[in-house]
């Protein structure tokens, strides 16, 4: 039974192929040794190993120098091609030409990130890389696993960076704002804390549960609010508020993205800490030219 290719290649010294190429080109042990920077005795040793490996004399000594055998002539073209391809792969990192690339990138992003970043990102991509495809998926709970397996190129959002193999950078920070419908009967130009807790609220809960950032802040003041509706999406929440008397507290950038709706923006009546949205990727992509380009486009650099 023939041995696996990997086992056969493990026995191969790349220097033998380099020596074979030099011997075939120079037709002299002395000249071939000088060409690759080894001694004449070292080249003679390499030739001996080549003959044992390939079970062929490979070169015959004549008054005119070394003459390759038929076997050597058969091998020289594929060996030179392989050496050339290997030198190209190892010598120069792969280039990325955004203007001609047809590469597909997978981005895990919450609908908040999609709402805030996608319109401008798509404009930049269409202008710089018209054939590049962007595949958007919701991260769920498997963002880190997707980066590890290659299922995602970048995860954008809030995620623990406990894994040393993950790299991250902050894309932007955001604060909070309150939205009410333009004709809300009880909310004026400003929103007091008493009025805020007296009204019913809509809460965006992507996972279907949790109190968000507002409720712990209210608890610190000994207060609580009535949440009448929970929805999983940043996209539907403003539309619901525009046709109800609910109050919605959401990131300011998301509110700016829905300015066309009949809504009024009001400052929250209590301090809410800003938060950062970050991009994460696996360390193995750190120096990939295409991936690096995507990261700059995402950040708007």
C-alpha positions in Angstrom: 0.0 0.0 0.0 1.5 3.4 -1.0 2.3 5.8 1.8 0.2 8.9 2.2 1.5 12.0 0.3 2.0 13.9 3.6 4.3 11.1 4.9 6.3 11.2 1.6 6.7 14.9 1.7 7.8 14.8 5.3 10.9 12.9 4.2 11.7 15.5 1.5 14.3 18.2 2.2 13.4 21.3 0.3 17.1 22.0 -0.2 17.3 19.0 -2.4 14.9 20.6 -4.9 16.8 23.8 -4.8 20.1 21.9 -5.5 18.4 20.0 -8.3 17.3 23.2 -10.0 20.9 24.7 -9.7 22.5 21.5 -11.0 20.2 21.4 -14.0 20.8 25.1 -14.7 24.6 25.2 -14.2 25.5 21.6 -15.4 28.4 21.8 -12.9 28.7 20.8 -9.2 31.1 23.6 -8.6 29.0 26.3 -10.3 25.7 25.0 -8.7 27.3 25.1 -5.3 28.3 28.7 -5.7 24.9 29.6 -7.0 23.1 28.5 -3.9 25.9 29.3 -1.4 27.1 25.8 -0.3 30.5 24.2 -0.6 31.4 21.8 -3.5 31.4 18.9 -1.1 28.1 20.0 0.2 26.6 20.0 -3.3 28.1 16.6 -4.0 26.3 15.3 -0.9 23.0 16.8 -2.0 23.4 15.2 -5.4 24.0 11.8 -3.7 20.8 12.2 -1.7 18.9 13.3 -4.7 20.0 10.1 -6.6 18.9 8.0 -3.6 15.6 9.7 -3.3 14.7 9.5 -7.0 16.4 6.2 -7.7 18.1 7.7 -10.8 21.6 9.0 -11.7 19.9 12.3 -12.7 23.2 13.8 -14.1 26.0 12.0 -16.0 29.5 13.4 -16.0 30.9 14.2 -19.5 33.8 16.3 -20.8 31.3 19.0 -21.4 30.0 18.9 -17.9 26.9 17.3 -16.3 24.3 16.1 -18.7 20.8 15.5 -17.3 19.2 12.1 -17.7 15.7 11.8 -19.2 14.3 11.5 -15.7 16.0 14.8 -14.7 14.6 16.6 -17.8 11.1 15.3 -17.0 11.3 16.6 -13.4 12.9 20.1 -14.0 9.7 21.9 -15.3 7.3 20.8 -12.5 10.0 21.3 -9.8 10.8 24.8 -11.0 7.1 25.6 -11.1 6.6 24.4 -7.6 9.6 26.3 -6.3 8.4 29.5 -8.0 4.9 29.2 -6.5 6.3 28.5 -3.1 8.7 31.5 -3.3 5.7 33.7 -4.3 3.5 32.4 -1.5 6.2 32.7 1.2 7.9 35.9 -0.1 5.0 38.3 -0.6 1.8 38.5 1.4 -1.3 38.2 -0.8 -2.5 41.5 -2.1 -6.1 42.7 -2.0 -7.4 44.8 -4.8 -10.7 46.2 -3.6 -11.7 47.4 -7.0 -11.6 44.0 -8.6 -12.1 41.6 -5.6 -15.1 39.3 -5.6 -14.5 38.3 -2.0 -17.4 37.6 0.4 -17.2 38.8 4.0 -19.5 37.6 6.8 -20.3 40.2 9.4 -22.2 39.3 12.6 -24.1 42.4 13.8 -27.1 43.2 15.9 -29.9 45.0 14.3 -28.8 48.2 16.2 -25.4 47.9 14.5 -27.0 47.2 11.2 -29.3 50.2 11.5 -26.5 52.6 12.5 -23.6 51.3 10.4 -24.9 49.6 7.3 -26.1 52.5 5.1 -22.8 54.4 5.2 -20.8 51.2 5.1 -22.6 50.0 2.0 -22.0 53.4 0.3 -18.2 53.0 0.9 -18.2 49.4 -0.3 -20.1 50.2 -3.5 -17.7 53.0 -4.3 -14.5 51.2 -3.5 -15.3 47.5 -4.1 -18.4 47.0 -6.3 -17.9 43.2 -6.6 -17.4 42.5 -2.9 -20.3 40.8 -1.1 -21.2 41.5 2.5 -23.2 38.8 4.3 -24.9 40.0 7.5 -26.0 37.6 10.2 -27.3 38.2 13.7 -24.7 37.2 16.3 -26.9 35.4 18.8 -24.7 33.8 21.5 -22.1 32.2 19.2 -20.1 35.2 18.0 -16.8 34.0 19.5 -17.3 30.5 18.2 -18.1 31.9 14.7 -14.8 33.8 14.7 -12.9 30.7 15.9 -14.4 28.4 13.2 -14.3 31.0 10.4 -18.1 31.3 10.2 -17.7 35.1 10.7 -15.0 37.5 9.7 -16.0 40.2 12.2 -18.5 40.4 15.0 -19.7 43.9 15.9 -21.5 44.6 19.2 -20.8 44.0 22.8 -18.9 40.8 23.5 -16.5 39.5 26.2 -12.9 39.5 25.0 -11.7 36.8 27.4 -10.3 34.7 24.6 -6.7 35.8 23.9 -7.1 34.8 20.3 -9.6 37.6 19.7 -8.6 41.1 18.7 -11.0 44.1 19.1 -11.3 47.8 18.6 -13.9 50.4 19.5 -15.9 51.7 16.5 -17.9 54.4 18.3 -19.6 55.4 21.6 -23.2 56.2 22.0 -25.5 57.8 24.5 -29.3 57.5 25.1 -32.3 59.5 24.1 -36.0 59.1 24.6 -38.6 58.9 21.8 -42.3 59.8 22.0 -44.8 60.3 19.2 -45.2 63.8 18.0 -48.7 64.2 19.4 -48.1 62.6 22.8 -50.9 64.0 25.0 -48.9 64.2 28.3 -45.3 64.7 27.4 -44.2 68.2 26.6 -40.9 69.6 25.3 -39.0 68.2 28.3 -39.3 65.0 30.2 -39.3 65.1 34.0 -38.5 62.0 36.1 -42.0 61.9 37.5 -43.6 62.0 34.0 -41.1 59.4 32.8 -42.1 56.8 35.4 -45.8 57.7 35.1 -45.9 56.7 31.5 -45.8 53.2 30.0 -42.7 52.1 28.2 -41.5 50.0 25.3 -38.3 48.0 26.0 -36.0 46.6 23.3 -34.9 43.2 24.5 -33.1 41.4 21.8 -33.0 38.2 23.9 -36.6 38.6 25.0 -35.7 39.3 28.7 -33.7 41.7 30.8 -34.2 45.2 32.0 -31.7 47.1 29.9 -29.8 50.0 31.3 -32.7 52.2 32.4 -34.2 50.1 35.2 -31.0 49.7 37.3 -30.6 53.5 37.1 -34.2 54.0 38.3 -33.8 51.5 41.1 -30.9 53.6 42.4 -33.5 56.4 42.8 -36.0 54.0 44.4 -38.2 54.1 41.3 -39.5 51.7 38.7 -41.3 52.0 35.4 -44.1 50.0 33.8 -42.9 48.1 30.7 -46.0 47.5 28.6 -44.2 46.0 25.6 -41.0 44.2 24.9 -39.8 43.7 21.3 -36.6 42.0 20.1 -35.8 44.5 17.3 -34.5 48.1 17.1 -36.1 48.3 13.7 -39.7 47.8 14.8 -39.6 49.7 18.1 -39.7 53.3 16.7 -42.6 52.5 14.4 -44.6 51.1 17.4 -43.9 54.2 19.4 -44.9 56.6 16.6 -48.4 55.1 16.7 -48.8 54.8 20.5 -48.3 56.6 23.8 -45.4 54.5 24.9 -41.9 56.0 25.7 -38.9 54.4 24.1 -35.4 54.9 25.5 -32.7 53.8 23.0 -29.3 54.7 21.7 -29.1 58.1 20.2 -27.6 56.9 16.9 -30.5 54.5 16.4 -32.9 57.4 17.0 -31.1 59.6 14.4 -31.5 56.8 11.9 -35.4 57.0 12.1 -35.7 60.8 11.9 -38.3 60.4 9.1 -40.9 59.1 11.6 -43.3 61.4 13.5 -41.3 61.2 16.7 -39.9 63.7 19.2 -36.5 63.2 20.8 -36.1 64.1 24.5 -33.2 63.9 26.9 -33.6 61.1 29.5 -34.6 62.5 32.9 -31.8 60.6 34.7 -28.1 60.0 33.8 -27.4 56.9 31.7 -23.8 55.8 31.1 -22.7 55.8 27.5 -21.6 52.6 26.0 -19.1 51.5 23.3 -19.7 49.4 20.2 -16.7 47.3 19.3 -15.6 45.1 16.4 -13.9 41.8 17.1 -12.0 39.4 14.9 -9.7 36.4 15.3 -6.0 37.0 15.5 -5.3 34.8 12.5 -7.0 37.5 10.3 -4.9 40.4 11.8 -2.6 40.7 8.8 -4.9 39.5 6.0 -4.9 42.3 3.5 -8.6 41.9 2.6 -9.7 41.7 6.2 -7.6 44.7 7.2 -9.3 46.6 4.4 -12.8 45.6 5.6 -11.9 46.8 9.1 -10.9 50.2 7.9 -14.1 50.5 5.9 -16.2 49.5 8.9 -14.5 52.1 11.1 -14.7 54.7 8.4 -10.9 55.3 8.6 
